[in-house]
Amino acid sequence: MPLVVWTALGVGGATVIGALLGVIFKNLTQKHSKIFLAFAGGIMLAAAVFGLILPSLENGGDYAIIVTILGIFAGAVCLNLVDKLTPHLHKMMGADIEEHKSSKLNKLLLFVIAIAIHNLPEGIAAGVGFGTDDQSAGILIAVGIALQNIPEGMVIIAPMISAGVSKKRAFGIAAVTGLIEVVGTFIGYFAVKVAQVILPFALAFAGGTMLYVVSDEMIPETHSDGNSRGVTFSLLVGFCFMLLMDVLLG
């Protein structure tokens, strides 16, 4: 239990660290920020596979493959429905806030809500990772999500500042989105502890949400302005970094 508490604080705190860096390095070039985001995408991809999907197969019993596939698609469909209700992150991080001055505060509110809603399943994924007896899987997921949250925290600062929000308030709002992941972590952890029977499905569900975020949000964002070769190799470096972590923790 103490490890889960530290994990929840670490996952949520990573967004706060990223937001702080975003305030300090607000003039960070798009090229460098997207290379960093691609690295985080590789980390998320590996964490989803090694920390969630493979453990789902290992804990699924006779129908493991069916439960895992259903869980992956359920997680992806869930986030797809969320995306229909809230704006895509890569759209809200762009010039929309700049172009519609009269509605910039409303767009900012939607932007923050979108970030918060997307953070909840990530936090749940971190908590679910500790549902198995293999604590290394939980640590792997937590590290992956935390490293992904740093660039996310950095990139949500600029739209808020451009919308006229003070640096202090923008930082505070970003910190609140990080707290959503703390809540999600405890939800995921206690859910699988109370009902171990749902663990394989929950692991696959969390893995599906992470795969969806990487494919639908992170990869399009990193490839939107060229430099595709640089961000591709950055993603591969992030994936191999987590592969190494999995071997070392295993």
Secondary structure, 3 states (H helix, E strand, C coil): CHHHHHHHHHHHHHHHHHHHHHHHCCCCCHHHHHHHHHHHHHHHHHHHHHHHHHHHHHHCHHHHHHHHHHHHHHHHHHHHHHHHHCCCHHHHCCCHHHHCHHHHHHHHHHHHHHHHHHHHHHHHHHHHCCCCCCHHHHHHHHHHHHHHHHHHHHHCHHHHHHCCCCHHHHHHHHHHHHHHHHHHHHHHHHHHHHCHHHHHHHHHHHHHHHHHHHHHHHHHHHCCCCCHHHHHHHHHHHHHHHHHHHHHHC
